[in-house]
Amino acid sequence: KVNLLLPYEGLQNANVRGTAHVIEFAQNGKIKALHYVSTDGVFPEAGDKPASGPSSWHFEEDAEDPPPPGELKSGYGQTKWVAEQ
């Protein structure tokens, strides 16, 4: 569910639990292929820069890890980060 105004709690069911259910479904019974495509929602929104550090966010395509969830301001970004852990 994409909604940039709802808090984490308003999106947790759809984005976190929904992802967990899809993974469980793929594991149960006959093993099924699961192709997960994410969004850039796990990266800080424009303007959500830390107090110190770079003046703008820049992430390489092959970056190993997204920033910690505390740097994400929207409930959407937070739920996508949790779902991908």
C-alpha positions as CSV (number, residue, x, y, z in Angstrom):
1,K,0.0,0.0,0.0
2,V,1.4,3.4,-1.0
3,N,0.4,6.3,1.2
4,L,2.9,8.9,2.1
5,L,0.7,10.5,4.7
6,L,-0.2,7.5,6.9
7,P,2.0,6.6,9.9
8,Y,3.8,3.3,10.2
9,E,0.8,1.7,12.1
10,G,-1.5,2.6,9.3
11,L,0.6,0.7,6.7
12,Q,2.1,-2.1,8.8
13,N,-0.6,-4.7,7.9
14,A,-0.4,-4.2,4.2
15,N,3.4,-3.6,3.8
16,V,5.1,-5.6,6.6
17,R,2.6,-8.4,7.3
18,G,1.6,-8.7,3.7
19,T,5.2,-9.3,2.6
20,A,5.6,-11.9,5.4
21,H,2.5,-13.7,4.2
22,V,3.7,-13.8,0.6
23,I,7.0,-15.3,1.8
24,E,5.2,-17.9,4.0
25,F,3.0,-18.8,1.0
26,A,6.0,-19.4,-1.2
27,Q,7.6,-21.7,1.4
28,N,4.6,-23.8,2.2
29,G,3.7,-27.0,0.3
30,K,5.4,-27.1,-3.1
31,I,8.2,-24.5,-3.1
32,K,7.3,-21.6,-5.4
33,A,9.6,-19.0,-7.0
34,L,9.3,-15.6,-5.4
35,H,10.5,-12.5,-7.3
36,Y,10.4,-9.5,-5.0
37,V,10.6,-6.1,-6.5
38,S,10.9,-3.2,-4.1
39,T,10.7,0.6,-4.3
40,D,13.1,3.3,-3.4
41,G,10.9,3.9,-0.3
42,V,13.7,2.5,1.9
43,F,15.8,5.6,1.2
44,P,15.2,8.9,2.9
45,E,12.8,11.3,1.3
46,A,14.1,14.5,-0.2
47,G,15.0,16.9,2.6
48,D,15.4,14.2,5.2
49,K,19.2,14.7,5.5
50,P,21.0,14.1,8.8
51,A,22.0,17.1,10.8
52,S,25.6,16.4,10.0
53,G,27.2,14.8,7.0
54,P,26.6,15.2,3.2
55,S,24.5,18.1,2.0
56,S,22.5,15.8,-0.1
57,W,21.7,12.0,-0.2
58,H,23.5,10.0,-2.8
59,F,23.3,6.2,-3.0
60,E,25.0,4.0,-5.5
61,E,22.8,1.4,-7.3
62,D,24.8,-1.4,-5.7
63,A,24.9,0.0,-2.2
64,E,25.0,-2.8,0.3
65,D,22.6,-1.4,2.9
66,P,19.9,1.3,3.0
67,P,20.1,3.8,5.9
68,P,18.7,2.8,9.3
69,P,15.0,3.2,9.7
70,G,15.4,6.1,12.1
71,E,16.3,8.3,9.2
72,L,13.1,7.6,7.4
73,K,10.3,10.0,8.2
74,S,7.3,8.5,6.4
75,G,5.4,5.5,7.6
76,Y,5.7,4.1,4.0
77,G,9.5,4.2,4.0
78,Q,9.6,2.7,7.5
79,T,7.3,-0.2,6.6
80,K,9.2,-0.9,3.4
81,W,12.5,-1.0,5.4
82,V,11.0,-3.4,7.9
83,A,9.5,-5.7,5.3
84,E,12.8,-6.0,3.5
85,Q,14.8,-7.2,6.6
